[in-house]
Amino acid sequence: MDETNTDVIQGTLDMLILKTLSLEPMHGFGIARRVEQISRGVFKVNP
């Protein structure tokens, strides 16, 4: 994957995490599960 795609993916993951935390306070595992749900399985985050 080239650097541009990596930046887009990183920015997307950051936004999904911030969106998750804006809904309610969570810790690692909860954030990882919610990001996976929001992204419909596209992102799988390992806490």
N, C-alpha and C positions, 0 to 999 in steps of 0.2 A: 504494500500500500504506500502511495507517495505521501509526502509531508502535508499537502493540502487536505487530502482525505482524512488524515490523522487529526488535523486541527478541527475539522468539521465534526468528526466523531467525538473528540474530547469536549468540544463546546456543547454538543448535544447531550452528552452524559452529564456534564455540569448542570445544564438547565433542567434535566430530569430530576437530578438530586435536589436542586433548589426548589423545584415545584413540589416535590415530595415533602420537603421540610416546611414549606409554606402551609401545607394542609394540617400538619400536626407534628409535634416534636417526636423524633424517632432516633434509634441507635442503629448501628451497622446492619444487623440482620434484617430489621424492618425496612430500612432504606433499600437494601438489595432486593428484597421481595417486591416492594412497591415499584421500583424502577423496572423490574422484569414484567410486572403487570401492565404498567403504563406503556411500555414499549412493545407489548404483545410478544414477549420472548426474544426480541431482537437483541436486547442487551441483557447479559447475564453477569451480574456483579458479584464477585466473591468478596465477602467482608473480611 
